[in-house]
Amino acid sequence: MSNPIDYGNYYWCIRLNEKEEVYAYADSINNVNGTLLLLREKKEEAASESKITVNIALAPGHWQNIYAASLMDGSPIAVEHWIKDGKPINKIGFTDSK
């Protein structure tokens, strides 16, 4: 069985709709004409170059937003706090938004 970190160094949350979120590993993300690509970069030591692999691709209209997520609880990293309707939200996500 592979280790999740083998698919990238960073952890991302992709919100698909109001009720679905996907958490995935990737080294980088790219938006190509609305298609969201989560990419893995594998360094080929013998050839001294990198090989880019697509971990997941989501077509336009099948995702709403994406953020770098904490491995601890999935919250956005580098966000000190988030306010909605004048009240703090403890965790960003569809479960706490209603």
Secondary structure, 3 states (H helix, E strand, C coil): CCCHHHHCCEEEEEEEECCEEEEEEECEEEEECCEEEEEEEEEECCCCEEEEEEEEEECCCCCCEEEEECCCCCCECCCCCEEECCEEECCCCHHHCC
